[in-house]
């Protein structure tokens, strides 16, 4: 019995997320799903904003004040990044549906293009909101 216990202690631990580095395609796929869930939550906030618009000038002024605050602007930058991420992955999947870009190098290149596109969307929104006076 003691011999079996000593054998178990010498066995290597199986890889887990603290040891194993996920491939780029796995990270892009997981974050695409997270972006979809987050954008669904943002849709609820958009509906609340539309309800404030329909409720009258006082409710809209309060909702619009929240949107134009620093937190509201940061949320809009995050939404622009999420839309770029999710939209870029949607385009990538359309190419895959057409049978294009299935090789590992092509898929990794498209993953990096999605990352760059999402960053461009987020930085563009930040420039408009913080530098453009919107």
C-alpha positions as CSV (number, residue, x, y, z in Angstrom):
1,X,0.0,0.0,0.0
2,X,2.8,2.4,0.8
3,X,4.5,1.5,-2.4
4,X,1.5,2.5,-4.5
5,X,1.3,5.8,-2.6
6,X,5.0,6.6,-3.4
7,X,4.4,5.8,-7.1
8,X,1.5,8.3,-7.2
9,X,3.6,11.1,-5.7
10,X,6.2,10.7,-8.5
11,X,3.8,11.0,-11.4
12,X,3.9,14.3,-13.3
13,X,1.1,16.7,-13.0
14,X,-1.0,17.1,-16.0
15,X,-0.8,20.5,-17.8
16,X,-3.3,23.2,-16.8
17,X,-3.8,26.8,-17.7
18,X,-1.1,28.0,-15.3
19,X,1.5,25.9,-17.1
20,X,0.1,25.4,-20.6
21,X,0.1,28.3,-23.1
22,X,-3.0,28.3,-25.3
23,X,-2.5,28.7,-29.0
24,X,-3.5,32.0,-30.6
25,X,-6.5,30.5,-32.4
26,X,-7.9,29.1,-29.1
27,X,-7.5,32.5,-27.4
28,X,-9.1,34.3,-30.3
29,X,-12.0,31.9,-30.3
30,X,-12.6,32.1,-26.6
31,X,-12.4,35.8,-26.6
32,X,-14.8,36.0,-29.5
33,X,-17.4,34.1,-27.5
34,X,-16.8,36.4,-24.5
35,X,-17.2,39.5,-26.8
36,X,-20.5,38.1,-28.0
37,X,-21.8,37.7,-24.4
38,X,-20.5,41.2,-23.4
39,X,-22.1,42.8,-26.4
40,X,-25.4,41.1,-25.5
41,X,-25.1,42.8,-22.1
42,X,-24.4,46.2,-23.7
43,X,-27.5,45.7,-25.8
44,X,-29.5,45.9,-22.6
45,X,-27.9,49.2,-21.7
46,X,-28.7,50.5,-25.2
47,X,-32.4,49.5,-24.7
48,X,-32.4,51.4,-21.4
49,X,-30.9,54.4,-23.2
50,X,-33.7,54.2,-25.8
51,X,-36.3,53.9,-23.1
52,X,-34.9,57.1,-21.5
53,X,-35.2,58.7,-24.9
54,X,-38.8,57.8,-25.2
55,X,-39.6,58.8,-21.6
56,X,-39.0,62.5,-22.0
57,X,-36.3,65.2,-21.9
58,X,-35.5,64.8,-18.2
59,X,-34.9,61.0,-18.4
60,X,-32.9,61.4,-21.6
61,X,-30.8,64.2,-20.1
62,X,-29.9,62.0,-17.2
63,X,-29.1,59.0,-19.4
64,X,-27.1,61.1,-21.9
65,X,-25.2,62.6,-19.0
66,X,-24.1,59.1,-17.9
67,X,-23.1,58.2,-21.5
68,X,-21.0,61.4,-21.8
69,X,-19.2,60.9,-18.5
70,X,-15.7,59.4,-18.3
71,X,-17.1,55.9,-17.4
72,X,-19.6,56.2,-20.3
73,X,-16.9,57.1,-22.8
74,X,-14.7,54.3,-21.6
75,X,-17.6,51.9,-22.0
76,X,-18.1,53.1,-25.5
77,X,-14.4,52.5,-26.3
78,X,-14.8,49.0,-24.9
79,X,-17.9,48.4,-27.0
80,X,-16.1,49.6,-30.1
81,X,-13.3,47.2,-29.4
82,X,-15.8,44.4,-28.8
83,X,-17.7,45.2,-32.0
84,X,-14.4,45.2,-33.9
85,X,-13.4,41.9,-32.4
86,X,-16.7,40.2,-32.9
87,X,-17.2,41.6,-36.4
88,X,-13.7,40.8,-37.5
89,X,-14.2,37.2,-36.3
90,X,-17.5,37.1,-38.1
91,X,-15.7,38.1,-41.4
92,X,-13.1,35.5,-40.7
93,X,-15.8,32.8,-40.3
94,X,-17.4,33.9,-43.5
95,X,-14.2,33.2,-45.3
96,X,-14.0,29.8,-43.5
97,X,-17.5,29.1,-44.6
98,X,-16.4,29.7,-48.2
99,X,-13.6,27.2,-47.7
100,X,-10.8,29.8,-47.5
101,X,-8.0,30.2,-44.9
102,X,-8.1,26.8,-43.3
103,X,-4.3,26.3,-43.1
104,X,-2.6,27.0,-39.8
105,X,-0.5,29.9,-41.1
106,X,-3.6,31.5,-42.8
107,X,-5.7,31.0,-39.7
108,X,-3.0,32.6,-37.5
109,X,-2.6,35.5,-39.9
110,X,-6.4,36.1,-39.8
111,X,-6.3,35.9,-36.0
112,X,-3.7,38.7,-35.9
113,X,-5.7,40.7,-38.4
114,X,-8.7,40.4,-36.1
115,X,-6.6,41.7,-33.2
116,X,-5.3,44.6,-35.2
117,X,-8.8,45.5,-36.5
118,X,-10.3,45.4,-32.9
119,X,-7.5,47.6,-31.7
120,X,-8.0,50.0,-34.6
121,X,-11.8,50.2,-33.7
122,X,-11.1,50.8,-30.0
123,X,-8.4,53.4,-30.7
124,X,-10.5,55.1,-33.3
125,X,-13.4,55.4,-30.9
126,X,-11.1,56.7,-28.2
127,X,-9.8,59.3,-30.5
128,X,-13.3,60.4,-31.5
129,X,-14.6,60.5,-27.9
130,X,-11.6,62.0,-26.1
131,X,-9.9,64.1,-28.8
132,X,-12.7,64.8,-31.3
133,X,-15.1,66.4,-28.8
134,X,-18.0,64.0,-29.3
